[in-house]
Amino acid sequence: MPFEITTTNEEKQTVNVNAVTTQGRPAVIDGALEFEKISGDGTVEYDFNVAPLAPKFVSGDALADTVWKVSGDKIVGEGRELIEDTVTHHVTSATAASFGFSAGAIEPK
């Protein structure tokens, strides 16, 4: 089932992966997740050794979606059979936080 998140072009968001069976019961993914970028300019921060099921989706600078195909091995032990899903990361523009005043050159009257 496709999953969607939305951040500004200055943010990233952790997505917790909770694999389930067809009946909604917890399931195990064997090994690391794999990420394939389908479109967009976002990135993924992912360290299997630190947070095996908690990748961080980092927005790109463009105000455009980044679509990812996420794969993982659903067979524990021998053999390999992938389960796949998609994550769409919508990116909006960050808003102004201050005026950012700066002084110009001093001029005579």
C-alpha positions as CSV (number, residue, x, y, z in Angstrom):
1,M,0.0,0.0,0.0
2,P,1.6,3.4,-1.0
3,F,2.6,5.7,1.9
4,E,2.8,9.5,1.7
5,I,4.6,12.1,3.8
6,T,4.8,15.9,3.4
7,T,7.6,18.2,4.6
8,T,9.1,21.5,3.6
9,N,12.2,21.8,1.5
10,E,14.2,22.3,4.7
11,E,13.1,19.2,6.6
12,K,13.5,15.4,6.8
13,Q,11.2,12.9,8.5
14,T,11.7,9.5,10.0
15,V,9.3,6.8,8.8
16,N,8.9,3.7,11.0
17,V,8.6,0.5,9.0
18,N,6.3,-2.0,10.7
19,A,5.9,-5.1,8.4
20,V,2.7,-7.0,8.7
21,T,1.1,-10.1,7.3
22,T,-2.0,-10.0,5.0
23,Q,-4.0,-10.4,8.3
24,G,-2.3,-7.4,9.9
25,R,-0.1,-9.3,12.3
26,P,3.5,-8.3,12.9
27,A,6.0,-9.8,10.4
28,V,9.8,-9.9,10.1
29,I,11.9,-8.4,7.3
30,D,15.3,-10.2,6.9
31,G,18.2,-7.8,6.5
32,A,18.4,-4.2,5.3
33,L,15.8,-2.3,3.4
34,E,16.6,-1.2,-0.2
35,F,15.6,2.1,-1.7
36,E,15.2,2.9,-5.4
37,K,14.5,6.5,-6.4
38,I,11.7,6.6,-9.0
39,S,11.6,10.4,-9.3
40,G,12.5,13.6,-7.6
41,D,15.6,15.0,-5.9
42,G,15.2,13.9,-2.3
43,T,17.5,11.5,-0.4
44,V,17.2,8.8,2.3
45,E,19.4,8.6,5.4
46,Y,19.5,5.0,6.4
47,D,21.8,3.0,8.6
48,F,20.7,-0.6,9.0
49,N,23.0,-1.1,12.0
50,V,21.6,1.9,14.0
51,A,17.9,1.9,13.1
52,P,17.1,-1.1,10.8
53,L,13.4,-0.1,10.3
54,A,13.5,3.7,10.6
55,P,14.8,5.5,7.5
56,K,14.8,9.3,7.3
57,F,13.4,10.7,4.1
58,V,15.2,14.0,3.3
59,S,13.5,16.6,1.1
60,G,15.1,17.9,-2.0
61,D,15.4,21.6,-2.7
62,A,12.8,21.5,-5.5
63,L,9.1,21.9,-4.7
64,A,8.4,18.5,-6.2
65,D,7.6,15.0,-5.1
66,T,10.2,12.3,-4.6
67,V,8.9,8.8,-5.1
68,W,10.8,5.8,-3.6
69,K,10.4,2.1,-4.2
70,V,11.2,0.4,-0.8
71,S,12.1,-3.4,-0.9
72,G,12.9,-5.9,1.8
73,D,13.4,-9.7,2.0
74,K,10.3,-11.2,3.5
75,I,11.9,-14.7,3.9
76,V,14.0,-15.2,7.0
77,G,16.9,-17.5,6.5
78,E,17.6,-19.2,3.2
79,G,16.2,-17.8,0.0
80,R,15.2,-14.4,-1.0
81,E,11.7,-13.0,-1.9
82,L,11.1,-9.3,-1.9
83,I,8.2,-7.4,-0.6
84,E,7.9,-3.9,-2.2
85,D,6.0,-0.7,-1.5
86,T,6.3,3.0,-2.3
87,V,6.8,6.1,-0.4
88,T,5.9,9.5,-1.9
89,H,7.6,12.4,-0.3
90,H,5.7,15.7,-1.1
91,V,7.8,18.8,-0.7
92,T,6.3,22.2,0.1
93,S,8.1,25.6,0.5
94,A,9.5,26.6,3.8
95,T,7.9,29.9,5.0
96,A,9.5,33.1,6.2
97,A,10.7,33.0,9.9
98,S,12.1,36.5,10.2
99,F,12.6,39.7,8.1
100,G,16.4,39.2,7.9
101,F,17.2,43.0,8.2
102,S,20.6,44.2,7.1
103,A,22.0,47.7,7.0
104,G,23.1,49.3,3.8
105,A,26.0,51.8,3.3
106,I,25.9,55.1,5.3
107,E,25.3,58.0,2.9
108,P,25.5,61.8,3.4
109,K,22.2,63.7,3.6
